[in-house]
Every structure is written in structure tokens, then in C-alpha cells.
Amino acid sequence: MQQPADQKLLLEIQVEANPPADIHWLLDGGDLAQKLARADYRVLSDRNQSKLIVEPPVPEGLYSVEASNAHGTVKSGTNVCTR
């Protein structure tokens, strides 16, 4: 996806899971906390929904999310390119 470098990045996920899923966001396969300063992003989660907000300048890369519970894990991702 194309992302203006000077605008916030907003990614959202909603899953159907019972019991509720644990949701984790990744950047280029690694934990966000290891890739970005804590002030550069926020994760807002409520039950089976989660939003990732990244403040500009937005780093390019593969943003992915994993949702898991006792029944398994689901993964999804998107490549972000800035312009």
C-alpha cells in the first residue's frame, strides 16, 4: 500500500475468536517495540479488534499482525511504501 510519509498510518484488524484472541503487531517480522520508539506508535485493542497507529515519518516495511488463541493462529500483512 502507498502511504504519504507525512501522514499517520492506521491499520486495523477484527477477528472472530472464542476465546478472544491475543493480537500482536509486527514490522518486518520483528516486535514493534524493537523496531520503533514507543512514542512513534500506539496499539489500541479491545477484545477481538486492534488498531495500529504509526506517527510520521512512517517507516517502510512489512506490517503484519498475528491473532492467536487456544484454537490456532491467523496472520495477515501488508507492505507499506511511503511517497
Summary of the structure (lengths in Angstrom):
residues: 83
radius of gyration: 12.9
end to end distance: 10.3
largest distance: 40.1
contacts: 208
relative contact order: 0.35
helix: 8%
strand: 58%
